[in-house]
Amino acid sequence: CMALSSSALMVLWVTFHKLTGAADTITIERDTGAGIRTGGWLAATGLILGISVAGGWTSASATLRDFARFAWPVLILIIFHCFFEKASNRRSLSKRPNPAVSGWIAIMMIAASAVYAKWVGLR
């Protein structure tokens, strides 16, 4: 279960970087806002992927079925976040969302994922 969710997180992170250049934006351009938003996205994605494989082990097929059933919101999250980051990267560094706005975006992603994880946990 852990290997499945961790592998999915790594694939999503590599895909996100290939589509947006996020790692370069954070490390080379030193865009603090992008780092905060990407950290929020990683935390939110980790919450969703973690809850999608949580529970008692019954079989590999049941695990894969639960993963497909509960992990699909990460696809919506990555699509919207990719569009936002690509649009943000087109702006000059001074016109990108500041760290405070980025913090609120990150908090909203994490909060939405936590609500979803709570909902899945109650099922």
matplotlib code that plots the C-alpha trace (Angstrom):
import matplotlib.pyplot as plt

x = [0.0, 2.8, 4.7, 1.6, 0.8, 4.5, 5.1, 2.0, 3.2, 6.6, 5.1, 2.8, 5.7, 7.8, 4.8, 4.1, 7.7, 7.9, 4.7, 5.5, 9.2, 8.4, 11.6, 13.6, 11.3, 11.8, 15.5, 16.9, 14.6, 14.1, 10.4, 9.2, 5.5, 6.0, 7.7, 4.9, 2.2, 4.1, 4.6, 0.8, 0.1, 2.5, 0.9, -2.6, -1.7, -0.1, -3.2, -5.4, -3.1, -2.5, -6.2, -6.8, -4.7, -5.5, -7.3, -7.0, -5.3, -7.5, -5.9, -3.9, -7.0, -9.0, -6.2, -6.0, -9.8, -9.8, -6.9, -8.7, -12.0, -10.5, -7.4, -9.0, -9.2, -5.4, -6.0, -8.2, -5.7, -2.8, -4.6, -5.7, -2.4, -0.5, -2.6, -2.1, 1.6, 2.0, 0.0, 2.1, 5.4, 4.5, 4.5, 7.7, 8.9, 7.7, 4.1, 3.7, 1.5, 3.4, 4.1, 1.1, -1.3, 0.6, 0.2, -3.5, -3.6, -1.6, -3.8, -6.9, -5.5, -4.5, -7.8, -9.9, -7.8, -8.2, -12.0, -11.9, -9.7, -12.1, -15.0, -13.3, -12.3, -16.0, -17.0]
y = [0.0, 2.4, 1.6, 2.2, 5.6, 6.7, 5.7, 7.6, 10.7, 10.4, 10.0, 13.0, 15.1, 14.3, 14.9, 18.2, 19.3, 18.3, 20.2, 23.4, 23.4, 23.9, 22.5, 25.0, 27.9, 27.1, 26.4, 28.5, 31.5, 31.2, 31.9, 31.5, 31.6, 28.7, 26.8, 27.4, 26.5, 23.4, 22.3, 22.7, 20.7, 17.9, 17.8, 17.8, 15.1, 13.0, 13.3, 12.0, 9.2, 8.2, 7.9, 6.0, 3.1, 3.3, 0.5, -3.2, -5.3, -7.8, -8.3, -6.6, -6.3, -4.7, -2.3, -1.3, -1.0, 1.3, 3.3, 3.9, 4.6, 7.2, 8.6, 10.2, 13.7, 14.1, 14.2, 17.3, 18.8, 18.4, 19.7, 22.9, 23.4, 22.9, 25.5, 27.9, 27.4, 27.7, 30.9, 32.3, 31.4, 33.5, 36.6, 38.4, 37.3, 40.6, 40.1, 36.5, 35.7, 36.8, 34.4, 35.4, 34.7, 31.5, 30.5, 30.9, 28.8, 26.1, 26.1, 25.8, 22.9, 21.1, 21.9, 20.6, 17.4, 17.0, 17.3, 14.8, 12.4, 12.8, 12.0, 8.9, 7.8, 7.9, 5.6]
z = [0.0, 0.9, -2.2, -4.4, -2.9, -2.7, -6.3, -7.4, -5.5, -7.2, -10.7, -10.1, -8.8, -11.9, -14.2, -12.4, -12.8, -16.5, -17.2, -15.2, -14.5, -10.8, -9.4, -11.5, -10.6, -6.9, -6.9, -9.7, -9.7, -6.0, -6.2, -2.6, -3.6, -6.0, -3.3, -0.8, -3.4, -4.5, -0.9, -0.3, -3.4, -2.3, 1.1, -0.3, -2.8, -0.1, 2.1, -0.7, -1.8, 1.8, 2.6, -0.6, 0.6, 4.3, 6.1, 6.7, 4.1, 2.3, -1.1, -3.9, -6.0, -3.2, -2.6, -6.3, -6.4, -3.3, -4.7, -8.0, -6.2, -3.7, -5.4, -8.4, -6.9, -7.3, -11.0, -10.6, -8.2, -10.5, -13.6, -11.8, -10.1, -13.4, -15.1, -12.3, -12.1, -15.9, -15.9, -12.9, -14.6, -17.6, -15.4, -14.3, -10.9, -9.3, -10.6, -9.4, -6.3, -3.2, -0.3, 1.7, -1.2, -2.0, 1.7, 1.5, -1.7, -0.1, 3.0, 0.9, -1.0, 2.2, 3.9, 1.0, 0.9, 4.7, 4.4, 1.6, 3.6, 6.6, 4.3, 2.9, 6.5, 7.6, 4.8]

ax = plt.figure().add_subplot(projection="3d")
ax.plot(x, y, z, "-o")
ax.set_aspect("equal")
plt.show()
